[in-house]
Amino acid sequence: MAAIYASILNFELVMEVFAINGPLGAFKIVFPFLVWVLGFEIGLSGMLLSGMILFCMAVMCMMSVLLFYHVRNMYYGQITTERSHSNFKYNLGWKENFRYVLGQRWKFAWISPWIPSQLPGDGLEFPVFGQVQHTKEI
């Protein structure tokens, strides 16, 4: 989330610095060293800005992969070891899985860790699929 936020904040500055130069501006962002070697003027500030933008984009891509991986695990009620062994023992359905991880206010708790959301269990024992008849028993 922070990488997306940083990219959005930096977008206006990037457009101001690089978009003035037309189509070469996008090339300067992605390949600043090559632009400098070819003799176009980019300057130290342009190189630093380009490096910052590329770093933010790389971090955003890597964190997005991790986010989707763990949301998928949460969707199926698994941890990484259970996923590698195809263990679906704790899958109670996606809503209950999200509620057990994020708490009663799971629809809002993912936004910030400071949003209070009471967890339904004690953190030591978890219901197993087929063991629970109704969601009221959970």
Secondary structure by P-SEA (a helix, b strand, c coil): caaaaaaaaaaaaaaacccccccaaaaaaacaaaaaaacccccaaaaaaaaaaaaaaaaaaaaaaaaaaaaaaaaacccaaaaaaccccccccaaaaaaaaccccccccccccccbbbbccccccccccccccccccc
